Amino acid sequence: MGFLSVIDTQERVIGRKGAGAACPYCGGPVLAWDYDTHLVFCCLPISHKLKKKYYCTLCSRRLVPAH
């Protein structure tokens, strides 16, 4: 018996640049990655969203920005 995924998310990296910050864990430089995200239902795109995620280049941790 197979499982058919009806709802799927697809992410594509569209850019990355330095965030001008230091990692609070190791002090390394932080990169900001820009993602283009699509929510897909049965091969039809439903929603489109641009996301930004932050990663440390030394310890490879994903960082959450403080608001």
C-alpha positions, -999 to +999 in steps of 0.1 A: +000+000+000+015+033-010+010+067+005+003+096-018+014+130-007-014+154-014+000+186+002+037+194-003+060+224+002+088+232-022+116+256-012+142+271-035+171+293-024+171+325-043+200+343-026+222+347+004+241+375+020+259+385+051+236+395+079+262+418+097+258+400+130+277+375+151+265+341+163+256+342+200+269+306+205+304+307+188+308+343+176+311+334+139+296+354+110+259+349+102+244+345+067+209+354+057+193+329+032+163+340+011+139+312+001+110+311-024+084+287-009+054+272-026+026+252-010+015+226-036-018+207-036-021+179-061+006+195-084-012+229-083+006+257-065-017+272-038+004+298-020+037+316-026+058+331+002+093+346+005+112+336+037+144+346+052+164+322+074+196+329+093+225+304+097+259+306+114+288+298+090+310+282+117+287+261+139+259+257+112+231+265+137+199+280+125+193+313+143+160+330+151+161+368+148+152+388+180+122+411+173 
